[in-house]
Amino acid sequence: MKEGPDIARIAALIGDPARANMLTALMSGKALTATELAGEAGVSLQTASSHLRKMGESKLLVQKRHGRHRYYALANEQVALVLGGLMGLAEVAGHTRTRTGPRDAALRKARSCYNHLAGDMGIQLFDALIAKNYLDRDAEALVLTAAGRAFVEGFGIDLAVLEAKAVPLCRECLDWSGRRSHLSGSLGRAFLARFEELGWASRSKQSRTVTFSPAGTRRFNELFG
């Protein structure tokens, strides 16, 4: 047996349809109960609990307690990035789900991806930050420039708080619907939170859809058009 990380084990865990549905549901960034995840996966609560135990043991999920209730969330951003990459690969390869409709179009326009903005508007945000030289793609990482720092702080985001966290400030995340990059990392999450705080956008409680108001869309386009 060859040495090194056992990617086959992780791939098998993610590859099960029920577990894949659970993990995809958690890409919204919300913590969900076993009952809610059983509904997402279309399996019984007992079966869901077995899946959740296996994914917890493999460090894909973490369990959170609130009073008598237990909730499940993705273990970290690295798990979310792997899932996002797989979703992009599936889209490019033509392995898409058949369910379509208004929600599908709304998801493609703007959605949450582990608490940062994805979809067409997420790509637009990323492209604008690159074009305005607020973000720089250097040889090793995505870097916030001096001009970018001034813009971000002027937009009401506290960089000192973000940089004190263990999570990287800026990361590229492959967008499965647009097949291009959007911004993740703590800055990506801070932008989405700021859009909500300003009243420009709101998240759906039933899906990962992010809806921008007409005024919010106008202001977003003025800054990131």
N, CA and C atoms as a LAMMPS dump frame, in Angstrom:
ITEM: TIMESTEP
0
ITEM: NUMBER OF ATOMS
675
ITEM: BOX BOUNDS ff ff ff
-5.0000000000000000e+02 5.0000000000000000e+02
-5.0000000000000000e+02 5.0000000000000000e+02
-5.0000000000000000e+02 5.0000000000000000e+02
ITEM: ATOMS id mol type element x y z
1 1 1 N 0.842 -1.196 0
2 1 2 C 0 0 0
3 1 3 C 0.876 1.245 0
4 2 1 N 0.581 2.197 -0.845
5 2 2 C 1.38 3.409 -0.936
6 2 3 C 1.146 4.293 0.277
7 3 1 N 2.165 5.072 0.631
8 3 2 C 2.073 5.957 1.767
9 3 3 C 1.429 7.286 1.347
10 4 1 N 0.993 8.046 2.36
11 4 2 C 0.428 9.36 2.082
12 4 3 C -1.038 9.445 2.464
13 5 1 N -1.639 10.627 2.275
14 5 2 C -3.045 10.82 2.63
15 5 3 C -3.96 9.865 1.868
16 6 1 N -4.958 9.358 2.561
17 6 2 C -5.896 8.403 1.962
18 6 3 C -7.057 9.172 1.326
19 7 1 N -6.822 9.652 0.096
20 7 2 C -7.865 10.432 -0.566
21 7 3 C -9.048 9.557 -0.971
22 8 1 N -8.816 8.255 -1.147
23 8 2 C -9.913 7.365 -1.546
24 8 3 C -10.989 7.319 -0.461
25 9 1 N -10.575 7.329 0.795
26 9 2 C -11.538 7.284 1.899
27 9 3 C -12.404 8.547 1.913
28 10 1 N -11.752 9.707 1.789
29 10 2 C -12.497 10.965 1.789
30 10 3 C -13.407 11.051 0.567
31 11 1 N -12.879 10.624 -0.591
32 11 2 C -13.676 10.667 -1.817
33 11 3 C -14.905 9.769 -1.703
34 12 1 N -14.736 8.598 -1.073
35 12 2 C -15.866 7.684 -0.902
36 12 3 C -16.925 8.277 0.023
37 13 1 N -16.478 8.973 1.062
38 13 2 C -17.422 9.599 1.981
39 13 3 C -18.226 10.683 1.274
40 14 1 N -17.547 11.539 0.529
41 14 2 C -18.228 12.623 -0.179
42 14 3 C -19.079 12.087 -1.319
43 15 1 N -18.617 10.989 -1.949
44 15 2 C -19.278 10.477 -3.148
45 15 3 C -20.619 9.819 -2.923
46 16 1 N -20.937 9.419 -1.688
47 16 2 C -22.248 8.839 -1.437
48 16 3 C -23.324 9.895 -1.68
49 17 1 N -24.373 9.597 -2.487
50 17 2 C -25.382 10.618 -2.82
51 17 3 C -26.027 11.281 -1.608
52 18 1 N -26.372 10.514 -0.594
53 18 2 C -27.014 11.098 0.59
54 18 3 C -26.051 12.042 1.307
55 19 1 N -24.807 11.599 1.483
56 19 2 C -23.832 12.444 2.163
57 19 3 C -23.5 13.676 1.331
58 20 1 N -23.435 13.504 0.007
59 20 2 C -23.17 14.652 -0.867
60 20 3 C -24.268 15.7 -0.733
61 21 1 N -25.516 15.256 -0.649
62 21 2 C -26.632 16.199 -0.477
63 21 3 C -26.534 16.934 0.857
64 22 1 N -26.149 16.223 1.912
65 22 2 C -25.992 16.859 3.216
66 22 3 C -24.887 17.913 3.182
67 23 1 N -23.759 17.552 2.601
68 23 2 C -22.633 18.481 2.539
69 23 3 C -22.967 19.705 1.695
70 24 1 N -23.669 19.493 0.596
71 24 2 C -24.067 20.61 -0.254
72 24 3 C -24.993 21.555 0.496
73 25 1 N -25.92 20.999 1.28
74 25 2 C -26.834 21.839 2.069
75 25 3 C -26.071 22.695 3.068
76 26 1 N -24.972 22.172 3.596
77 26 2 C -24.187 22.906 4.587
78 26 3 C -23.275 23.945 3.952
79 27 1 N -23.204 23.977 2.618
80 27 2 C -22.42 25.006 1.943
81 27 3 C -23.016 26.396 2.132
82 28 1 N -24.245 26.48 2.626
83 28 2 C -24.85 27.782 2.921
84 28 3 C -24.152 28.465 4.084
85 29 1 N -23.402 27.692 4.863
86 29 2 C -22.759 28.238 6.042
87 29 3 C -23.584 28.088 7.297
88 30 1 N -24.838 27.67 7.14
89 30 2 C -25.71 27.475 8.296
90 30 3 C -25.472 26.102 8.923
91 31 1 N -25.632 26.032 10.227
92 31 2 C -25.602 24.746 10.92
93 31 3 C -27.017 24.172 10.907
94 32 1 N -27.152 22.887 10.592
95 32 2 C -28.461 22.249 10.467
96 32 3 C -28.56 21.051 11.402
97 33 1 N -29.786 20.707 11.763
98 33 2 C -30.007 19.543 12.619
99 33 3 C -29.964 18.265 11.796
100 34 1 N -29.876 17.126 12.479
101 34 2 C -29.893 15.838 11.798
102 34 3 C -31.204 15.648 11.048
103 35 1 N -32.298 16.108 11.627
104 35 2 C -33.605 15.996 10.965
105 35 3 C -33.634 16.794 9.673
106 36 1 N -33.112 18.013 9.726
107 36 2 C -33.075 18.847 8.519
108 36 3 C -32.183 18.225 7.454
109 37 1 N -31.061 17.668 7.859
110 37 2 C -30.146 17.055 6.9
111 37 3 C -30.701 15.748 6.346
112 38 1 N -31.472 15.032 7.152
113 38 2 C -32.143 13.83 6.647
114 38 3 C -33.108 14.203 5.531
115 39 1 N -33.823 15.334 5.719
116 39 2 C -34.732 15.807 4.673
117 39 3 C -33.997 16.199 3.412
118 40 1 N -32.83 16.842 3.554
119 40 2 C -32.027 17.221 2.386
120 40 3 C -31.535 15.995 1.627
121 41 1 N -31.218 14.941 2.376
122 41 2 C -30.662 13.734 1.766
123 41 3 C -31.734 12.762 1.287
124 42 1 N -32.98 12.942 1.775
125 42 2 C -34.054 12.02 1.398
126 42 3 C -33.903 10.662 2.039
127 43 1 N -33.389 10.631 3.285
128 43 2 C -33.205 9.369 3.996
129 43 3 C -33.851 9.47 5.366
130 44 1 N -33.946 8.34 6.054
131 44 2 C -34.513 8.334 7.399
132 44 3 C -33.548 9.005 8.376
133 45 1 N -34.074 9.401 9.525
134 45 2 C -33.238 10.031 10.547
135 45 3 C -32.152 9.072 11.026
136 46 1 N -32.485 7.785 11.15
137 46 2 C -31.502 6.8 11.594
138 46 3 C -30.349 6.689 10.597
139 47 1 N -30.688 6.646 9.302
140 47 2 C -29.653 6.575 8.267
141 47 3 C -28.818 7.849 8.252
142 48 1 N -29.491 8.983 8.394
143 48 2 C -28.78 10.262 8.409
144 48 3 C -27.796 10.319 9.573
145 49 1 N -28.213 9.845 10.728
146 49 2 C -27.34 9.855 11.9
147 49 3 C -26.084 9.025 11.669
148 50 1 N -26.233 7.903 10.98
149 50 2 C -25.078 7.068 10.653
150 50 3 C -24.12 7.809 9.724
151 51 1 N -24.663 8.476 8.711
152 51 2 C -23.832 9.261 7.791
153 51 3 C -23.11 10.382 8.533
154 52 1 N -23.821 11.067 9.406
155 52 2 C -23.243 12.193 10.133
156 52 3 C -22.113 11.731 11.054
157 53 1 N -22.294 10.567 11.66
158 53 2 C -21.246 10.032 12.529
159 53 3 C -19.974 9.766 11.726
160 54 1 N -20.119 9.147 10.551
161 54 2 C -18.956 8.834 9.724
162 54 3 C -18.245 10.112 9.266
163 55 1 N -19.02 11.118 8.872
164 55 2 C -18.404 12.354 8.391
165 55 3 C -17.763 13.128 9.535
166 56 1 N -18.333 13.011 10.735
167 56 2 C -17.727 13.638 11.895
168 56 3 C -16.409 12.992 12.253
169 57 1 N -16.366 11.664 12.202
170 57 2 C -15.132 10.931 12.511
171 57 3 C -14.027 11.25 11.505
172 58 1 N -14.411 11.577 10.284
173 58 2 C -13.435 11.888 9.234
174 58 3 C -13.127 13.378 9.128
175 59 1 N -13.611 14.165 10.089
176 59 2 C -13.309 15.604 10.173
177 59 3 C -13.889 16.418 9.04
178 60 1 N -14.95 15.915 8.399
179 60 2 C -15.643 16.71 7.393
180 60 3 C -16.667 17.636 8.043
181 61 1 N -17.215 17.2 9.161
182 61 2 C -18.241 17.964 9.873
183 61 3 C -17.833 18.179 11.321
184 62 1 N -18.423 19.193 11.917
185 62 2 C -18.325 19.393 13.364
186 62 3 C -19.744 19.465 13.919
187 63 1 N -19.866 19.054 15.169
188 63 2 C -21.17 19.079 15.834
189 63 3 C -21.188 20.225 16.841
190 64 1 N -22.283 20.961 16.829
191 64 2 C -22.433 22.082 17.755
192 64 3 C -23.681 21.853 18.604
193 65 1 N -23.576 22.155 19.878
194 65 2 C -24.702 21.992 20.795
195 65 3 C -25.261 23.359 21.182
196 66 1 N -26.581 23.426 21.199
197 66 2 C -27.269 24.633 21.665
198 66 3 C -28.429 24.165 22.535
199 67 1 N -28.204 24.198 23.853
200 67 2 C -29.206 23.63 24.748
201 67 3 C -29.298 22.132 24.54
202 68 1 N -30.512 21.661 24.319
203 68 2 C -30.717 20.227 24.084
204 68 3 C -30.524 19.837 22.63
205 69 1 N -30.336 20.822 21.774
206 69 2 C -30.283 20.557 20.336
207 69 3 C -28.851 20.42 19.837
208 70 1 N -28.678 19.568 18.828
209 70 2 C -27.386 19.377 18.195
210 70 3 C -27.469 19.803 16.733
211 71 1 N -26.475 20.536 16.318
212 71 2 C -26.417 21.028 14.948
213 71 3 C -25.11 20.569 14.304
214 72 1 N -25.129 20.513 12.981
215 72 2 C -23.952 20.075 12.232
216 72 3 C -23.557 21.155 11.237
217 73 1 N -22.243 21.329 11.064
218 73 2 C -21.71 22.305 10.13
219 73 3 C -20.449 21.752 9.489
220 74 1 N -20.038 22.331 8.366
221 74 2 C -18.771 21.93 7.751
222 74 3 C -17.641 22.221 8.728
223 75 1 N -16.649 21.357 8.742
224 75 2 C -15.576 21.466 9.732
225 75 3 C -14.763 22.74 9.573
226 76 1 N -14.526 23.159 8.339
227 76 2 C -13.707 24.347 8.101
228 76 3 C -13.824 24.768 6.638
229 77 1 N -13.145 25.86 6.302
230 77 2 C -13.211 26.39 4.945
231 77 3 C -12.539 25.459 3.943
232 78 1 N -11.561 24.699 4.383
233 78 2 C -10.883 23.772 3.471
234 78 3 C -11.867 22.748 2.916
235 79 1 N -12.769 22.261 3.76
236 79 2 C -13.797 21.329 3.297
237 79 3 C -14.693 22.008 2.268
238 80 1 N -15.065 23.26 2.543
239 80 2 C -15.918 24.001 1.614
240 80 3 C -15.23 24.204 0.268
241 81 1 N -13.932 24.492 0.283
242 81 2 C -13.2 24.69 -0.967
243 81 3 C -13.147 23.411 -1.789
244 82 1 N -12.961 22.274 -1.123
245 82 2 C -12.959 20.986 -1.826
246 82 3 C -14.326 20.736 -2.462
247 83 1 N -15.385 20.972 -1.709
248 83 2 C -16.732 20.762 -2.241
249 83 3 C -17.015 21.696 -3.402
250 84 1 N -16.603 22.96 -3.264
251 84 2 C -16.81 23.909 -4.351
252 84 3 C -16.08 23.497 -5.609
253 85 1 N -14.856 23.001 -5.45
254 85 2 C -14.095 22.528 -6.599
255 85 3 C -14.753 21.343 -7.278
256 86 1 N -15.282 20.419 -6.479
257 86 2 C -15.973 19.254 -7.035
258 86 3 C -17.245 19.663 -7.761
259 87 1 N -17.952 20.656 -7.213
260 87 2 C -19.17 21.141 -7.867
261 87 3 C -18.836 21.783 -9.213
262 88 1 N -17.717 22.525 -9.254
263 88 2 C -17.296 23.117 -10.521
264 88 3 C -16.9 22.062 -11.533
265 89 1 N -16.187 21.036 -11.084
266 89 2 C -15.782 19.95 -11.971
267 89 3 C -16.999 19.208 -12.514
268 90 1 N -17.984 18.963 -11.641
269 90 2 C -19.203 18.276 -12.081
270 90 3 C -19.956 19.101 -13.122
271 91 1 N -19.978 20.411 -12.929
272 91 2 C -20.66 21.288 -13.886
273 91 3 C -19.967 21.253 -15.242
274 92 1 N -18.635 21.357 -15.233
275 92 2 C -17.874 21.332 -16.482
276 92 3 C -18.038 19.991 -17.198
277 93 1 N -18.072 18.903 -16.428
278 93 2 C -18.187 17.565 -17.012
279 93 3 C -19.606 17.22 -17.436
280 94 1 N -20.559 18.1 -17.126
281 94 2 C -21.943 17.863 -17.527
282 94 3 C -22.737 17.029 -16.558
283 95 1 N -22.197 16.798 -15.364
284 95 2 C -22.911 16.006 -14.362
285 95 3 C -23.721 16.951 -13.476
286 96 1 N -24.871 17.373 -13.986
287 96 2 C -25.712 18.317 -13.263
288 96 3 C -27.033 17.67 -12.887
289 97 1 N -27.659 18.231 -11.875
290 97 2 C -28.953 17.72 -11.453
291 97 3 C -30.033 18.209 -12.412
292 98 1 N -31.103 17.456 -12.5
293 98 2 C -32.136 17.777 -13.476
294 98 3 C -33.131 18.793 -12.969
295 99 1 N -33.17 19.042 -11.649
296 99 2 C -34.145 19.982 -11.108
297 99 3 C -33.777 21.406 -11.512
298 100 1 N -34.65 22.082 -12.198
299 100 2 C -34.424 23.458 -12.617
300 100 3 C -35.629 24.295 -12.243
301 101 1 N -35.591 25.571 -12.59
302 101 2 C -36.722 26.436 -12.283
303 101 3 C -36.246 27.776 -11.787
304 102 1 N -37.161 28.603 -11.263
305 102 2 C -36.794 29.942 -10.793
306 102 3 C -35.668 29.931 -9.775
307 103 1 N -35.683 28.947 -8.86
308 103 2 C -34.641 28.901 -7.842
309 103 3 C -33.285 28.672 -8.476
310 104 1 N -33.253 27.864 -9.539
311 104 2 C -31.995 27.587 -10.217
312 104 3 C -31.413 28.873 -10.788
313 105 1 N -32.251 29.684 -11.455
314 105 2 C -31.787 30.954 -12.018
315 105 3 C -31.335 31.9 -10.914
316 106 1 N -32.068 31.927 -9.802
317 106 2 C -31.707 32.802 -8.687
318 106 3 C -30.383 32.377 -8.064
319 107 1 N -30.163 31.065 -7.95
320 107 2 C -28.908 30.562 -7.398
321 107 3 C -27.724 30.943 -8.279
322 108 1 N -27.93 30.916 -9.575
323 108 2 C -26.851 31.27 -10.488
324 108 3 C -26.531 32.762 -10.416
325 109 1 N -27.52 33.566 -10.117
326 109 2 C -27.29 35.011 -10.032
327 109 3 C -26.521 35.359 -8.755
328 110 1 N -26.991 34.902 -7.613
329 110 2 C -26.329 35.22 -6.342
330 110 3 C -26.717 34.183 -5.297
331 111 1 N -25.733 33.637 -4.625
332 111 2 C -25.992 32.637 -3.588
333 111 3 C -24.87 32.682 -2.556
334 112 1 N -25.119 32.082 -1.427
335 112 2 C -24.071 31.972 -0.409
336 112 3 C -23.274 30.695 -0.653
337 113 1 N -21.981 30.791 -0.475
338 113 2 C -21.08 29.641 -0.588
339 113 3 C -20.214 29.659 0.658
340 114 1 N -20.639 28.919 1.672
341 114 2 C -19.944 28.916 2.956
342 114 3 C -19.793 30.351 3.471
343 115 1 N -20.893 31.108 3.401
344 115 2 C -21 32.463 3.948
345 115 3 C -20.286 33.545 3.143
346 116 1 N -19.842 33.248 1.921
347 116 2 C -19.38 34.325 1.06
348 116 3 C -20.234 34.343 -0.21
349 117 1 N -20.153 35.429 -0.984
350 117 2 C -21.028 35.625 -2.131
351 117 3 C -20.504 34.875 -3.347
352 118 1 N -21.389 34.077 -3.945
353 118 2 C -21.058 33.318 -5.154
354 118 3 C -22.101 33.606 -6.223
355 119 1 N -21.962 32.94 -7.365
356 119 2 C -22.859 33.192 -8.485
357 119 3 C -22.347 34.355 -9.324
358 120 1 N -23.189 34.818 -10.251
359 120 2 C -22.77 35.879 -11.167
360 120 3 C -22.303 37.13 -10.428
361 121 1 N -23.007 37.483 -9.339
362 121 2 C -22.641 38.699 -8.613
363 121 3 C -21.358 38.499 -7.805
364 122 1 N -21.109 37.277 -7.353
365 122 2 C -19.845 36.988 -6.684
366 122 3 C -18.67 37.107 -7.638
367 123 1 N -18.848 36.613 -8.868
368 123 2 C -17.81 36.727 -9.891
369 123 3 C -17.589 38.196 -10.251
370 124 1 N -18.685 38.947 -10.354
371 124 2 C -18.591 40.375 -10.672
372 124 3 C -17.795 41.12 -9.598
373 125 1 N -18.065 40.802 -8.33
374 125 2 C -17.325 41.407 -7.228
375 125 3 C -15.832 41.1 -7.355
376 126 1 N -15.501 39.835 -7.574
377 126 2 C -14.095 39.426 -7.679
378 126 3 C -13.407 40.116 -8.847
379 127 1 N -14.047 40.117 -10.014
380 127 2 C -13.452 40.732 -11.201
381 127 3 C -13.212 42.222 -10.993
382 128 1 N -14.158 42.899 -10.32
383 128 2 C -14.005 44.331 -10.077
384 128 3 C -12.844 44.613 -9.133
385 129 1 N -12.697 43.792 -8.109
386 129 2 C -11.597 43.987 -7.165
387 129 3 C -10.237 43.783 -7.841
388 130 1 N -10.173 42.842 -8.782
389 130 2 C -8.942 42.628 -9.548
390 130 3 C -8.712 43.8 -10.494
391 131 1 N -9.747 44.216 -11.226
392 131 2 C -9.618 45.277 -12.23
393 131 3 C -9.222 46.612 -11.603
394 132 1 N -9.699 46.874 -10.391
395 132 2 C -9.39 48.132 -9.708
396 132 3 C -8.067 48.062 -8.933
397 133 1 N -7.361 46.941 -9.058
398 133 2 C -6.097 46.719 -8.368
399 133 3 C -6.26 46.718 -6.85
400 134 1 N -7.434 46.27 -6.383
401 134 2 C -7.641 46.094 -4.95
402 134 3 C -7.138 44.717 -4.511
403 135 1 N -7.167 43.77 -5.427
404 135 2 C -6.616 42.438 -5.196
405 135 3 C -5.535 42.176 -6.222
406 136 1 N -4.473 41.513 -5.78
407 136 2 C -3.363 41.201 -6.673
408 136 3 C -3.108 39.699 -6.643
409 137 1 N -3.103 39.092 -7.815
410 137 2 C -2.781 37.669 -7.913
411 137 3 C -1.273 37.539 -8.089
412 138 1 N -0.551 37.476 -6.962
413 138 2 C 0.89 37.297 -7.093
414 138 3 C 1.209 35.814 -7.286
415 139 1 N 2.486 35.479 -7.265
416 139 2 C 2.901 34.111 -7.606
417 139 3 C 2.41 33.072 -6.608
418 140 1 N 2.169 33.467 -5.363
419 140 2 C 1.862 32.475 -4.348
420 140 3 C 0.441 32.561 -3.792
421 141 1 N -0.119 33.756 -3.738
422 141 2 C -1.415 33.892 -3.082
423 141 3 C -2.148 35.122 -3.591
424 142 1 N -3.412 35.211 -3.21
425 142 2 C -4.231 36.377 -3.515
426 142 3 C -3.992 37.398 -2.411
427 143 1 N -3.59 38.615 -2.794
428 143 2 C -3.161 39.617 -1.826
429 143 3 C -4.013 40.87 -1.933
430 144 1 N -4.402 41.417 -0.798
431 144 2 C -5.108 42.695 -0.745
432 144 3 C -4.063 43.809 -0.817
433 145 1 N -4.178 44.673 -1.821
434 145 2 C -3.201 45.739 -2.023
435 145 3 C -3.445 46.89 -1.049
436 146 1 N -2.533 47.875 -1.059
437 146 2 C -2.712 49.06 -0.215
438 146 3 C -3.98 49.805 -0.607
439 147 1 N -4.227 49.923 -1.915
440 147 2 C -5.461 50.574 -2.376
441 147 3 C -6.677 49.762 -1.951
442 148 1 N -6.53 48.437 -1.996
443 148 2 C -7.623 47.564 -1.574
444 148 3 C -7.921 47.703 -0.097
445 149 1 N -6.891 47.812 0.713
446 149 2 C -7.089 47.983 2.154
447 149 3 C -7.862 49.275 2.442
448 150 1 N -7.485 50.341 1.744
449 150 2 C -8.17 51.614 1.941
450 150 3 C -9.637 51.507 1.53
451 151 1 N -9.895 50.817 0.412
452 151 2 C -11.28 50.667 -0.046
453 151 3 C -12.093 49.834 0.932
454 152 1 N -11.548 48.708 1.355
455 152 2 C -12.261 47.801 2.261
456 152 3 C -12.607 48.497 3.573
457 153 1 N -11.647 49.212 4.147
458 153 2 C -11.9 49.896 5.407
459 153 3 C -12.887 51.043 5.219
460 154 1 N -12.813 51.723 4.069
461 154 2 C -13.775 52.767 3.769
462 154 3 C -15.178 52.227 3.567
463 155 1 N -15.258 50.956 3.203
464 155 2 C -16.563 50.311 3
465 155 3 C -17.161 49.829 4.322
466 156 1 N -16.422 49.976 5.401
467 156 2 C -16.957 49.629 6.708
468 156 3 C -16.568 48.254 7.219
469 157 1 N -15.519 47.666 6.65
470 157 2 C -15.049 46.351 7.089
471 157 3 C -13.774 46.532 7.907
472 158 1 N -13.749 45.968 9.094
473 158 2 C -12.615 46.103 10.009
474 158 3 C -11.565 45.045 9.68
475 159 1 N -10.505 45.45 9.01
476 159 2 C -9.47 44.501 8.597
477 159 3 C -8.69 43.953 9.785
478 160 1 N -8.531 44.745 10.82
479 160 2 C -7.782 44.273 11.989
480 160 3 C -8.454 43.061 12.604
481 161 1 N -9.771 43.068 12.645
482 161 2 C -10.52 41.929 13.18
483 161 3 C -10.334 40.702 12.292
484 162 1 N -10.4 40.909 10.98
485 162 2 C -10.26 39.785 10.048
486 162 3 C -8.861 39.185 10.109
487 163 1 N -7.868 40.04 10.19
488 163 2 C -6.488 39.557 10.163
489 163 3 C -6.077 38.887 11.47
490 164 1 N -6.858 39.082 12.507
491 164 2 C -6.579 38.415 13.78
492 164 3 C -7.07 36.972 13.782
493 165 1 N -7.846 36.596 12.763
494 165 2 C -8.388 35.248 12.682
495 165 3 C -7.397 34.303 12.004
496 166 1 N -7.566 33.017 12.278
497 166 2 C -6.687 32.01 11.681
498 166 3 C -7.014 31.762 10.219
499 167 1 N -8.212 32.118 9.794
500 167 2 C -8.648 31.903 8.408
501 167 3 C -7.912 32.87 7.478
502 168 1 N -7.454 32.417 6.293
503 168 2 C -6.818 33.333 5.339
504 168 3 C -7.739 34.499 4.986
505 169 1 N -7.155 35.672 4.765
506 169 2 C -7.942 36.854 4.453
507 169 3 C -8.606 36.749 3.077
508 170 1 N -7.844 36.365 2.083
509 170 2 C -8.347 36.306 0.701
510 170 3 C -8.037 34.945 0.08
511 171 1 N -9.027 34.387 -0.557
512 171 2 C -8.84 33.138 -1.299
513 171 3 C -9.712 33.174 -2.552
514 172 1 N -9.25 32.496 -3.586
515 172 2 C -10.088 32.292 -4.77
516 172 3 C -10.88 31.012 -4.584
517 173 1 N -12.144 31.051 -4.961
518 173 2 C -12.996 29.872 -4.905
519 173 3 C -13.63 29.701 -6.279
520 174 1 N -13.498 28.524 -6.858
521 174 2 C -14.058 28.287 -8.185
522 174 3 C -15.573 28.243 -8.109
523 175 1 N -16.219 29.077 -8.906
524 175 2 C -17.674 29.152 -8.917
525 175 3 C -18.224 28.089 -9.861
526 176 1 N -19.058 27.169 -9.332
527 176 2 C -19.496 26.042 -10.161
528 176 3 C -20.404 26.474 -11.304
529 177 1 N -21.195 27.532 -11.119
530 177 2 C -22.115 27.931 -12.19
531 177 3 C -21.434 28.83 -13.211
532 178 1 N -20.583 29.743 -12.752
533 178 2 C -19.904 30.643 -13.678
534 178 3 C -18.587 30.105 -14.186
535 179 1 N -18.053 29.061 -13.517
536 179 2 C -16.783 28.429 -13.883
537 179 3 C -15.622 29.422 -13.85
538 180 1 N -15.76 30.427 -13.005
539 180 2 C -14.701 31.409 -12.781
540 180 3 C -14.604 31.651 -11.282
541 181 1 N -13.657 32.467 -10.887
542 181 2 C -13.397 32.644 -9.458
543 181 3 C -14.33 33.658 -8.807
544 182 1 N -14.659 33.389 -7.538
545 182 2 C -15.224 34.421 -6.676
546 182 3 C -14.375 34.471 -5.408
547 183 1 N -14.613 35.461 -4.569
548 183 2 C -13.774 35.707 -3.411
549 183 3 C -14.266 34.944 -2.188
550 184 1 N -13.37 34.169 -1.576
551 184 2 C -13.689 33.513 -0.313
552 184 3 C -12.707 34.016 0.743
553 185 1 N -12.493 33.253 1.804
554 185 2 C -11.675 33.726 2.897
555 185 3 C -12.479 34.64 3.811
556 186 1 N -11.844 35.146 4.842
557 186 2 C -12.57 35.989 5.798
558 186 3 C -13.051 37.287 5.161
559 187 1 N -12.335 37.799 4.154
560 187 2 C -12.779 39.017 3.48
561 187 3 C -14.023 38.754 2.645
562 188 1 N -14.075 37.596 1.981
563 188 2 C -15.267 37.247 1.218
564 188 3 C -16.497 37.181 2.104
565 189 1 N -16.356 36.592 3.281
566 189 2 C -17.48 36.506 4.213
567 189 3 C -17.858 37.891 4.745
568 190 1 N -16.839 38.729 4.965
569 190 2 C -17.107 40.071 5.482
570 190 3 C -17.869 40.914 4.462
571 191 1 N -17.558 40.762 3.183
572 191 2 C -18.294 41.502 2.158
573 191 3 C -19.775 41.125 2.172
574 192 1 N -20.077 39.817 2.209
575 192 2 C -21.476 39.4 2.207
576 192 3 C -22.184 39.905 3.464
577 193 1 N -21.525 39.801 4.597
578 193 2 C -22.125 40.299 5.833
579 193 3 C -22.383 41.801 5.754
580 194 1 N -21.472 42.534 5.128
581 194 2 C -21.637 43.989 4.987
582 194 3 C -22.786 44.32 4.043
583 195 1 N -22.944 43.551 2.959
584 195 2 C -24.072 43.78 2.048
585 195 3 C -25.397 43.596 2.792
586 196 1 N -25.448 42.589 3.663
587 196 2 C -26.651 42.359 4.461
588 196 3 C -26.858 43.479 5.477
589 197 1 N -25.783 43.901 6.108
590 197 2 C -25.856 44.953 7.119
591 197 3 C -26.362 46.258 6.521
592 198 1 N -25.957 46.547 5.279
593 198 2 C -26.39 47.765 4.599
594 198 3 C -27.81 47.662 4.054
595 199 1 N -28.383 46.453 4.096
596 199 2 C -29.719 46.253 3.563
597 199 3 C -29.759 46.057 2.059
598 200 1 N -28.584 45.835 1.465
599 200 2 C -28.534 45.616 0.02
600 200 3 C -29.042 44.225 -0.345
601 201 1 N -28.79 43.254 0.519
602 201 2 C -29.075 41.857 0.186
603 201 3 C -29.597 41.115 1.408
604 202 1 N -30.284 40.018 1.13
605 202 2 C -30.765 39.148 2.21
606 202 3 C -30.666 37.705 1.744
607 203 1 N -30.505 36.813 2.691
608 203 2 C -30.393 35.385 2.378
609 203 3 C -31.726 34.69 2.587
610 204 1 N -32.026 33.771 1.703
611 204 2 C -33.232 32.953 1.84
612 204 3 C -33.058 31.962 2.977
613 205 1 N -34.131 31.693 3.713
614 205 2 C -34.088 30.689 4.774
615 205 3 C -34.325 29.285 4.221
616 206 1 N -34.813 29.195 2.981
617 206 2 C -35.123 27.896 2.388
618 206 3 C -34.029 27.378 1.459
619 207 1 N -33.131 28.244 1.017
620 207 2 C -32.105 27.816 0.075
621 207 3 C -30.866 28.694 0.259
622 208 1 N -29.899 28.514 -0.612
623 208 2 C -28.673 29.307 -0.555
624 208 3 C -28.785 30.612 -1.335
625 209 1 N -29.962 30.919 -1.845
626 209 2 C -30.161 32.116 -2.654
627 209 3 C -29.913 33.391 -1.854
628 210 1 N -29.201 34.323 -2.459
629 210 2 C -29.026 35.667 -1.916
630 210 3 C -29.773 36.621 -2.84
631 211 1 N -30.692 37.407 -2.293
632 211 2 C -31.498 38.323 -3.102
633 211 3 C -31.1 39.763 -2.819
634 212 1 N -30.705 40.46 -3.865
635 212 2 C -30.381 41.881 -3.753
636 212 3 C -31.624 42.713 -4.064
637 213 1 N -31.863 43.731 -3.275
638 213 2 C -32.968 44.645 -3.539
639 213 3 C -32.619 45.494 -4.762
640 214 1 N -33.607 46.146 -5.388
641 214 2 C -33.281 47.028 -6.524
642 214 3 C -32.26 48.099 -6.151
643 215 1 N -32.442 48.713 -4.982
644 215 2 C -31.488 49.739 -4.545
645 215 3 C -30.125 49.11 -4.268
646 216 1 N -30.131 47.912 -3.659
647 216 2 C -28.88 47.224 -3.38
648 216 3 C -28.147 46.843 -4.651
649 217 1 N -28.898 46.394 -5.651
650 217 2 C -28.296 46.042 -6.94
651 217 3 C -27.664 47.266 -7.585
652 218 1 N -28.374 48.393 -7.503
653 218 2 C -27.848 49.629 -8.091
654 218 3 C -26.542 50.056 -7.407
655 219 1 N -26.524 50.026 -6.072
656 219 2 C -25.321 50.415 -5.352
657 219 3 C -24.178 49.425 -5.594
658 220 1 N -24.511 48.142 -5.661
659 220 2 C -23.502 47.109 -5.94
660 220 3 C -22.86 47.368 -7.299
661 221 1 N -23.684 47.649 -8.291
662 221 2 C -23.162 47.887 -9.642
663 221 3 C -22.353 49.171 -9.727
664 222 1 N -22.72 50.176 -8.939
665 222 2 C -21.955 51.422 -8.925
666 222 3 C -20.538 51.196 -8.411
667 223 1 N -20.412 50.324 -7.405
668 223 2 C -19.1 50.059 -6.824
669 223 3 C -18.323 48.976 -7.56
670 224 1 N -19.054 47.983 -8.081
671 224 2 C -18.39 46.799 -8.638
672 224 3 C -18.828 46.521 -10.081
673 225 1 N -19.272 47.525 -10.763
674 225 2 C -19.751 47.352 -12.134
675 225 3 C -18.609 47.116 -13.1
